[in-house]
């Protein structure tokens, strides 16, 4: 092999120190390819030599950097997911707050309707005016609900809530229309059945709200991972007994009687049937003294019966314990009671009783309009309160 060939095949088989030593021992510089005199002056810069890192320390550093980068990415992903979850809870919470306001207002309209139907002396004109106002209020609730934008997964449940509100509008309008169309009728039974049909719409609205909105929304939020957000309750019919055919027939008769300037024909009356102490289930006697053991859950149940031939509304019941220095007085009201029906009024949450004293518990039922026999409207029961046996 010639000197020229050796220069051309100058592979990097030796380290820098050996190369530098060889360079110093050469008598001349490298010849250019093709022969000729060696170049004069210092050689140009040598190309940088790239070699893989030697030893285990650089590899450990690289591995540590990779692990750290992965940890940062994971933590960032968790943080982003947490922020997204908080935003989701906020969106659902705001929606339920808006629907809750609508549901509460609609429930109040239902309570106002019950109060209207049980108002003593209510005339046809008064009923039509006030019922028309309730219809307008309920229609506004429908509009408010339609303007609320639900989260995507709650769209079906939101539609069911609007359906429930529309059923309430329909039921209210049906009641008003029926009262108007039967105004000149003398068939109370038929009128009561028609009115009861509209009342069933109102009851159906509660089922739709509870099952298809409240229940469905609760399941959807659980599947979406939404926590601490509850679907609101809205109960339009608090007392289903008010909307039975029998009850609505009596309401229709009472409204017609008031519209003609008097009470409904037939006897009117209410009677005190019994007074019991709970939880011992002891019936008080007007002739024998009864010992009553004092406890935190002590209550009195007063049974009242409609002893007349007409439905009565707003029947007031009062229980008095003549304690010192101030008597204990409790008041209750029966919204509606049909002829021959028995209803119970419960009195509870009493302050301190007159311990160890002989006292008389007094119970009275206020006479209803047109009642002539009031001899069975009140009673006095001799009792003594004592500490509950340990």
KESEKOL-490356 format. One record per residue: x negated, y, z negated of N, C-alpha, C, O in turn; residue in three letters. Coordinates in steps of 0.02 Angstrom, whole numbers, plus 50000, padded with zeros to 5 digits. Layout:
XYZXYZXYZXYZala...
% end
This chain:
499564994050000500005000050000499555006150000499065006249963unk499705011250039499285017350044499475022149991499975021149955unk499095027149985499225032549935499865036049952500245037849907unk499995036950016500615040350037501225036250017501725039049994unk501185029750026501745025550007501865025749932502435025449909unk501335026049894501405026249821501755032449798502145032349750unk501615038049833501955044349815502685044149832503105046649795unk502845041149888503545040949909503955036649863504525038249850unk503685031149838504045026449795503915027949722503795023449682unk503935034549705503795036649636504425036049594504745041049581unk504605029849572505185028649530505015030149458504435030049438unk505545031749418505455033649348505435027449304505905026149267unk504875023549310504795017649270504405018949207504315014449167unk504165024949198503755026649139504045032649106504455036249135unk503845033749045504115039549009503745045849028503265045649067unk503965051449000503675057949019502955058548999502555061449035unk502785055748940502095056548917501615053048964501085055748980unk501795046948985501365043149031501305046749097500765047149126unk501875049549122501865053049185501405059149181501025060649226unk501465062649123501045068649116500305066749115499885070349142unk500155061049081499455058949078499205057049147498635058649164unk499605053549186499405051649254499295057749297498845057849340unk499725062849286499645068949326498975072249313498665074949358unk498765072049249498135075349232497535071549260497025074749275unk497575064849268497005060949291496935060949366496425058849392unk497455063149402497415063349474496955069049496496955074549468unk496575067649546496115072749570496465078149608496205083749613unk497015076849635497375081849674498105081149664498335076249634unk498495085949690499225085549685499505080649735499135077649774unk500125079849734500465075349780500405077949850500445083949863unk500325073449895500315075349965501025075849990501465072049970unk501135080350032501805080850062501925074950107501445071850131unk502535073350117502685067650162502395068850231502425074450258unk502105063550259501815063950325501085065750325500785066750378unk500775066250268500055067750264499925075150258500385079050247unk499295077050264499115084050259498805085450192498825081250147unk498525091150185498195092850121498705093850066499275095850078unk498495092550007498955093549951499125100749942498725105149957unk499725102249918499925109349909499495112649856499305109649806unk499365118949869498965122849821499415125849769500005126949781unk499145127349709499525130649656499915125749614499885119749627unk500265127949564500635123549518501225120349553501505123149600unk501405114449529501985110949556502635114349535502645117649484unk503175113749573503825116549557504155112749499503895107649478unk504705115249473505055112049416505305105149435505585104149488unk505205100349390505435093549401506185093049387506445096549343unk506515088749425507225087749414507345085149344506965081049320unk507905087749308508045085149240508215077849242508555075449288unk507975074349193508085067249187508685065949140508665068149083unk509195062449163509785060949123509745053749102509715049149142unk509755052849035509725046049009510275045348956510415050148921unk510565039648949511085038548898510795039448829510195038248819unk511215041548780510965042548712510695036048684510975030648695unk510165036748649509845030948620510005030548546510015035648512unk510135024648518510295023648448511045023648436511425025148482unk511285021948374511995021348358512305027748333512915028448335unk511895032648310512165038848281512585042748331513135044948313unk512365043948392512795047648440513455044148453513975047448461unk513445037348456514075033748467514565034748410515165035548421unk514305034648348514745035848290515045042848292515625043748275unk514635047648313514895054448317515455054948369515965058148358unk515355051748426515855051748479516505048448455517055050948467unk516435042648421517025039148396517395043348345518015043548346unk517035046648301517365050948251517735056648283518285058448261unk517445059548336517785064948370518435062548402518945065948399unk518425056548433519025053748464519565052548413520145054248424unk519375049548355519865048248302520175054748277520775055148266unk519755059848268520005066348244520505069348293521015072148274unk520325068848359520765071548410521445068048410521965071148416unk521425061348403522055057548401522465059548340523075060248345unk522145060448282522495062548221522835069248230523395070248208unk522485073948261522775080548273523385080048318523895083348306unk523345075848370523905075148416524505072048380525075074348390unk524385066948338524935063748302525265068648254525875069048251unk524865072448216525145077248169525535082648205526055084948182unk525285084748262525645089848301526315087148325526815090648324unk526325080848347526945077848370527455077348313528045078648323unk527215075348254527665074848196527945081648178528535082348161unk527525086748180527745093548164528275096048213528775098948194unk528145094748278528625096848329529295093148320529825096148327unk529245086648305529855082748294530245085348234530865085748236unk529885087048180530215089748120530565096248134531125097448111unk530235100548173530545106948190531165105948233531675109248224unk531115101148279531705099648321532275096948279532855098648291unk532115092748228532645090148184532975095548144533585095548136unk532575100348119532865105948082533325110048126533855112148104unk533115111248188533535115048234534195111448248534715114548253unk534165104848254534765100848267535245101348209535845102348218unk534985100648147535415101248089535745108148086536325108748067unk535375113248104535645120048102536205120848153536725123848138unk536105118248213536615118748265537255115148244537805117948250unk537185109048218537775105348196538095108648136538705109048131unk537685111248090537955114548031538355120748048538885121948020unk538105124748095538465130748116539125128948149539635132248138unk539115123748190539735121648223540255119448172540835121448175unk540055115248124540525112848074540775118548029541345118348006unk540355123448017540585129247978541145132948015541635135047985unk541055133848080541565137248120542215133248122542755135948114unk542155126648133542755122448135543075121948066543685121348060unk542665122148014542945122047947543375128047932543895127447900unk543165133947956543575139947946544245139247982544765141247955unk544245136448042544865135348078545305130348042545905131348034unk544995124848019545375119647984545685122047920546255120247904unk545325126147882545595128847819546185133447832546675133347796unk546125137647883546675142147899547295138247921547855139947902unk547185133047961547755128847982548065125347923548685124747919unk547665122947877547935119647817548355124447776548865122547749unk548135130747771548515135747735549195136947768549695138047734unk549205136747835549845137547870550305131847852550905132947843unk550045125847846550455120147824550735121147754551315119547741unk550325123847709550575125247641551105130747642551595130447605unk551005135747685551505141147690552165138547718552695140847698unk552125133747763552735130747790553125127047735553725127747730unk552755123147695553085119547640553415124447591553965123247567unk553065129947577553355135047532553985138047563554475139347528unk553955139347628554525142247662555135137647659555685139847644unk555035131247673555595126547675555885125247606556455122947600unk555515126647554555755125447486555925131947449555985132047388unk556015137247487556185143747457556935143947441557345143147487unk557125144847378557835145247362558165151247396557865156647401unk558785150347419559155155847449558915157747518559095163147542unk558515153647551558255155247617558815155247669559195150447674unk558875160647708559385161147759559095159247828558495158647837unk559545158147875559345156347943558905161647974558385160048003unk559095167947968558705173347999558015173847967557515174748002unk557985173247902557335173547868556895167747889556295168647901unk557195161947894556805156047914556525156947985555945155447998unk556945159248032556715159948101556155165148106555665164048142unk556205170548069555695175848072555025173348045554505174148076unk555045170347986554435168147954554125162147990553515161547994unk554545157748016554295151948052553965154148117553465151348138unk554255159148150553945161848210553255164748196552795164148237unk553165167948138552515170548120552005165048109551415165748128unk552215159648079551765153948068551545150948135550965148748142unk551995150748183551815148048250551275152348282550795149748310unk551345158848277550845163348306550165162348272549645162248306unk550165161648207549535160648171549205154148193548595153848203unk549605148848201549325142448220549055142548292548555139348307unk549395146248335549155146948404548475150548406548055148948448unk548385155348361547745158848357547185153948336546625154548359unk547355149348293546855144348273546655139948332546075137948338unk547135138348375546975134448435546475138348479545985135548504unk546615144748488546175148948529545475149448498544975148948534unk545445150248433544795150648399544405144148409543805144348422unk544735138548404544395132048412544155131148484543615128448495unk544545133548532544335132848602543735137148618543355135648664unk543635142548581543055146948592542415144548559541885147448570unk542455139348519541865136648484541505131748531541825127348559unk540855132648538540455128348582540145122748541539695123948501unk540375116448550540105110948509539445108348536539305109248596unk539025105248494538455101548520538695096048568539235093348559unk538295094548619538495089848670538805083348645539335081448669unk538475079848598538755073548576539425074148540539785069248534unk539605080148517540235081048481540805083448526541345085148501unk540695083648591541215086048636541865082048630542395085148626unk541845075348629542485071648621542835073048555543445073848553unk542455073448501542755074948436543055081948435543585082948406unk542715086648465542975093548468543635093748506544095097348486unk543685089948560544315089748598544875086848555545445089048562unk544715082148512545235079248468545455084348416546045084448398unk545005088448391545195093648343545675098548375546175100548344unk545545100448437545995105048472546665101648483547185104848479unk546655095148498547285091448507547695091548442548305092448444unk547365090648385547715090848321548035097648309548605098148286unk547675102948325547945109748315548535110948362549015114248343unk548495108448423549055109148470549665105348446550225107648456unk549565099548415550125095848387550475099948332551085099748326unk550095103648295550395107848243550795113548273551335115248248unk550545116448326550935121648360551585118548386552125121548379unk551535112648417552115109348445552625107648391553225108548401unk552385105148333552845103448279553195109448250553795109248237unk552825114848241553125121048215553645123848264554195125848244unk553465123848328553935126448378554555121948381555105124448390unk554455115348374555025110848374555495111948316556105111548323unk555215113448257555635114948199556055121248212556655121348198unk555735126448238556095132648252556645131548303557205133848294unk556485127948356556985126748409557575122748382558145124048399unk557425117848339557965113548312558415117548265559025116848268unk558115121648222558535125848178558985130448219559555131748200unk558725132948275559125137448317559695133748353560255136148354unk559525128048382560035124448422560565121148379561115119748404unk560425120048316560925116748271561255121848224561605119948177unk561145128048238561395133248192562155132948185562425134048131unk562505131448239563235131348238563515124248230564115123248235unk563075119448217563305112548209563545111348137563375115148092unk563935106048129564145104048062563905096948046564135093947998unk563445094348087563195087548077562495088048045561995088548079unk562495087847979561865088547943561405082447953560795083147955unk561705076647961561305070547970560915070848035560315069348037unk561265072648090560925073148155560385078548154559845077648182unk560545084248123560055089648119559435087448080558875088948099unk559545083848026558985081447985558545076648023557935076848016unk558835072348064558445067648104558025071248156557445069548167unk558315076248187557935080148237557365084048205556815084348232unk557495086948148556975090648113556425085948089555835087648090unk556615079948068556125075148044555655072948101555065071648089unk555925072548162555505070848219554945075948229554385074148245unk555115082248220554595087448226554095087048168553505088448176unk554345085148109553895084248053553405078648065552835078848041unk553615073548103553155068048119552585070348163552035067648159unk552705075348205552165078248245551635081448199551035080748210unk551875084748148551415087948101551005082748063550405083648053unk551335077248043550965071848010550465068648057549915066848037unk550665067848121550215064848170549595069148180549045066548193unk549675075648174549095080148182548575078748129547975079248142unk548795077048069548315075448016547935069048031547345068548016unk548275064148061547945057948079547425059148133546865056548129unk547595063148184547125064648238546515068348210545955066748227unk546635073348168546075077048139545635072548098545025072648104unk545935068448055545545064248009545155058748046544565057748032unk545485055348093545175049548125544765051448186544185049248193unk545055055348230544735056648295544265062648294543835063248338unk544335067048245543855072548239543375071248180542775070248189unk543645071348120543225070748061542835064048060542235064048050unk543195058548070542865052048069542385051148127541825048848117unk542605052848188542175052048246541555056548242541005054448260unk541645062648218541075067248212540575064748160539975065348170unk540825061848107540375059148055539955053548084539345053148071unk540255049048123539875043648154539375046348204538805043848208unk539565051248243539115054048293538505057348260537945056448282unk538625061148207538065064448173537585059348142536985060348141unk537865053848117537435048648089537005045648144536405044348132unk537285044348202536895041448256536375046348284535865044248312unk536505052848277536035057948300535515059848247535085064048258unk535565056648188535085058048135535205064648100534745067348069unk535805067248104535975073648071536175072147999536645068247987unk535835075147951535975073947881536225080247847536115085847871unk536575079347791536815084947749537295089547786537375095347766unk537625087147838538145090947872538785086747872538775081047894unk539325089547847539955085747841540485088847886540535094947893unk540895084547916541465086947955542005089247908542145085947858unk542325095047921542805097947875543475094147875543665090847923unk543815094747819544485091847810545005097147825544905103047812unk545575094947854546135099447865546775095347861546925091447906unk547155096247807547775092547796548365097347801548435101747758unk548765096547852549325101147862549925099147819550255103547791unk550065092647814550645090247776550385087447709550115081947707unk550475091247656550265089147590550765084447557550585080147518unk551405085347575551945081347545552375078347601552845081547624unk552215072147623552615069147678553355068447662553765068347707unk553525067847597554235067047579554655073047600555265072447608unk554335078747610554705084747629555005084047699555505087247714unk554695079847742554895079547811555275073147829555335071447888unk555535069647779555965063947794556635066447821556815072347811unk557005062047854557655064047882558125066247826558505071047834unk558105062747770558545064547714558375071347686558815075447673unk557725072547677557515078947649557665084747697557905089947676unk557515083747761557635089147809558375090447818558575096147832unk558795085347811559515086347814559745090847757560165095247766unk559465089547697559655093747639559405100847647559745105547628unk558795101647675558535108447687558985112047736559145117947727unk559195108547788559635111547839560295113847806560535119247821unk560575109647763561195111447729561105117447684561525121847680unk560545117547649560415123047603560335129647640560595134747618unk559985129547697559895135547736560565137947764560705143947766unk560985133247786561645135047812562085137847756562465142547768unk562035134947696562435137547640562235144547622562655148847609unk561565145847621561325152647605561525157547660561665163347646unk561535155247722561705159647778562435161847775562615167047803unk562865157847743563575159647737563715163547674564295165047658unk563185165247637563275169547579563405165847514563725168747470unk563195159747507563295156047444562855149947441562405149147482unk562975145747392562605139547386562945134147426563525134747446unk562575128747437562865123147475563445120247436563425120147374unk563975117847470564545114947434564355108647396563865105347414unk564735107047344564585101247304564225103147240564025108947231unk564145098347195563855099747129563095100847135562755097847177unk562855105147091562135106447084561935104947013562295106646966unk561365101647004561155100246936560465096946933560245093946982unk560145097646875559505094446862559525092146790559815095446747unk559205086446776559235083646709558555081246687558175078346726unk558385082446623557775079846593557885072546577558325070846537unk557505068046608557615060846601557185057946544557435053846506unk556545059846539556115057046487555475061246481555315065246525unk555125060046426554465062946416554015057546387554175054646334unk553465056146420553005050846398552315053746384552115058846412unk551955050346338551265052046321550815046946355550905040946347unk550335049346392549845045046425549145046546398549015052146377unk548695041646396548735035146429549065029646388549085023846409unk549335031346329549635026146287550315023846314550565018646293unk550605027646361551255026046391551805025446337552195020646337unk551815030346292552315030546238552855035546256552695041346271unk553485033446256554035038046269554245041446205554375038146154unk554275048046207554445051946148555185051246132555595050146176unk555335051846068556015051346043556225057946013555825061545983unk556865059646022557125065845993557325064845920557465069745885unk557355058645896557585057245828557025054645782557035055945722unk556555050845809556015048045768555345051445784555195052845842unk554955052745731554305055945740553825051045774553805045045757unk553445053545820552965049445858552255051745842552095057645845unk551825046945826551125048445814550755048445881550815043745920unk550385053745893550015054445957549275054845940549045059445906unk548885049945965548165049945955547845054646005547945054146065unk547445059345979547125064346022546545061346059546125057846030unk546505062646125545955060446166545855065446223546285069546236unk545285065046256545135069846309545575068946370545685073646408unk545845062946380546275061646438547015061546420547425058646456unk547195064646364547895064846342548305069046391548095074546410unk548895066546410549335070246454550055068546439550205063546406unk550515072846462551235071746455551545071146525551405075146569unk551975066146533552355065346595553085066846581553385063946536unk553375071446621554065073446613554455071246674554305073346730unk554965067046664555385064746719555985069146727556345070646679unk556105071346789556675075746805557085072446860556815070046910unk557735072446851558185069446900558655074646928558915078946893unk558775074146994559275078447026559955075347012560135070147040unk560335078546968560985075846948561565078646989562145077346973unk561395082447041561925085347082562005081847149561775076247158unk562345085247195562495082447260562105086047316562215084747375unk561645090347297561275094247345560525093847331560315092647275unk560135094947383559415095447374559255101847335559555107047347unk558785101247289558565107047251557825108347263557445103647274unk557635114547262556935116447275556685121147220557075124647188unk556035120947210555735125547162555985124447092556095129247055unk556085118147071556335116647003555765117646953555235114546959unk555875121946905555345123746857555415119746792555965119146764unk554845117146768554825113146707554305116246660553765118146682unk554475116646596554025119746546553945115146486554435112346461unk553325114346463553175110546402552825115246353552345118746371unk553075115246291552805119846240552625115946177553015111846153unk552015117246151551805114546085551685120546040551215124346051unk552105121545988552065127545946551465127445899551555126845838unk550865128045927550255128345886550145135445860550465140145884unk549695136145811549525142645782548795144145797548385139545795unk548605150345811549035156245811549425157345875549885161445878unk549245153545929549585154445993549875147846017549515142846020unk550515147646034550815141446060550485139246125550245143446164unk550465132746137550205129946199550795129246247551275125746232unk550755132546304551305132546353551035130246420550545132946446unk551365125146448551185122646514551795123046560552345121446539unk551675125246623552225125846672552075121646733551505121046755unk552595118746762552545114846823553145116046867553665118446844unk553075114446932553615115546980553695109547025553205106747050unk554315107547035554485102347084554685105947148555185109547148unk554305104847201554435108547263555125106847291555515111347308unk555285100447296555925098447325556125091847294555715087347284unk556775091147278557035084947249557735083847277558165088247274unk557835077847304558475076247337558985073747286558795071847231unk559625073647304560145071247257559995064247233559845059747272unk560035063247168559915056847137559175054947130559015049947098unk558725058847159558015057147157557705058947089557925063747056unk557205055047069556825056247008556115058247026555785054947066unk555875063546996555175065547006554855066946939555185068846891unk554195066046937553805066746875553325072546880552975073346930unk553325076646829552845082246823552355080346767552555078646712unk551705080746782551185078946734550835085146707550635089546746unk550765085546641550415090946608549785088146575549825083346537unk549205091146589548575088846561548115094746548548315100546554unk547485093146530546985098346516547215103046460547275109146470unk547335100246402547565104146345546965106646305546445103446302unk547045112446273546545114546224546635110546159546935105146160unk546375113046105546415109346041547145108746019547525113546021unk547325102645997547995101445971548015103145896547505103245862unk548625104545871548695105845798548635099345759549125095945744unk548005097645744547855091245712548165090745642548115095245601unk548495084945629548755083445563549375087145543549595086445486unk549685090845587550285094745571550905091545603550865088545656unk551465092245570552095090145599552345095645645552505101145622unk552365094145709552575099145758553125096145802553265090245799unk553415100545842553945098445888553745100245959553655106145975unk553685095246002553545096446073554195098046108554675094246104unk554205103846141554815106246173554735105846249554245108146277unk555235102746282555225102046355555885104746382556425103246356unk555845108646436556455111446465556405111646541555865112646570unk556985110646574557035111146646557495117046661558065117146639unk557245121946699557645127846713558235126046757558145122646808unk558845128146740559435126546781559355129146852559085134546863unk559585125246900559555127246971560165131446988560645131746950unk560125134647045560685138947066561325134847074561315129547106unk561865137247044562505133847048562605128446996563125125146996unk562125127346952562185122046901562635124546845562545130146820unk563105120446825563575122246771563455118246708563575120946653unk563215112246712563075108146653562335108446637561925105446672unk562165112146584561465112946565561305109346499560775110446469unk561755105146476561645101746412561095096546414560855094446362unk560915094346474560395089146479559745091946510559355088246540unk559645098446502559055101546533558465102346486557925104446508unk558545100846421557995101946374558025096946317558545093746305unk557455096346282557415091746224556835093846180556365097046203unk556885091946115556345093246067556145086546035556575082646014unk555485085346031555235078946007554775080045946554265083445953unk554945077345888554515077845829553905073345836553975067345849unk553295076245828552685072345836552185074445783552265079645751unk551665070445774551085072245733550465070045772550425064345794unk549995074645780549375073145816548835070745767548735073845714unk548505065345784547975062645742547385060745785547435060045846unk546805059845751546205057945787546275050945815546575046545783unk545985049945875546015043345905545605038345864545035039945846unk545865032445847545485027645807544825025745843544805024845904unk544295025145803543645023445831543595015845841543075013445864unk
% end
